[in-house]
């Protein structure tokens, strides 16, 4: 018997800012602006790094919210059952990878 767990795949989790960037107009308080620019300056970052910082912050927040949603959805799931499902999936992936490896040349 299988239990379906709720999971989401973040396709762009490790992606870098792509060439086709979208321009945002955002408003923040003067205090937030000063705090962030001071922080970025102390880290040796330049003006253009603000976009990178915001993109990383947005990605982290989306991931955090996704994890919270998954945990809430699976709150009633048995931890041992979840571990069994994870272990089985890992074994299957490892098995597939082993069979796909090219034979070593002698």
Protein Blocks (a to p, Z undefined) as FASTA:
>chain_A
ZZdddddddfklmpccdfkdcdddddddfklmmmmmmmmmmnopafklmmmmmmmmmmmm
mmmmmmmmmmmmmmmpcfklmmmmmmmmmmmmmmmmmmmpccddZZ
